[in-house]
Amino acid sequence: MANKESRLVYSTNAGRITQTELPQAIETDGTVRIRRETKGRKGKGVTTVSGIDLPEPALKTLAKQLKQKCSTGGTVKEGVIEIQGDHRDKLKAELEKLGHTVKLAGG
């Protein structure tokens, strides 16, 4: 059984299945960006928080803390925290309290 931290990659070059490791944390420029998105969500808005340079378990813990602060649901996908609804101001205040440099991105 494959490790949760790796994924199978099919190669036509050698004809064999090889495994590559997924990155533990996404490299960032140190600025946390908060934006509101609706694209691909059937009109439902979510607030995305990207640019946090933490490993996956710590990112999930932070996401849980932010969801509780906003009293809503959400998830972590590919290093980006998604919080249901428009909570940009609450999230900005909370992340600044935690010592992050925060920037509201988009409109």
Secondary structure, DSSP 4 states (H G I P E B T S, - for coil): ---TTEEEEE-TTTSSEEEEEPPSS----SEEEEEEE-TTTTT--EEEEE-----HHHHHHHHHHHHHHHTS-EEEETTEEEEES--HHHHHHHHHHTT-EEEE---
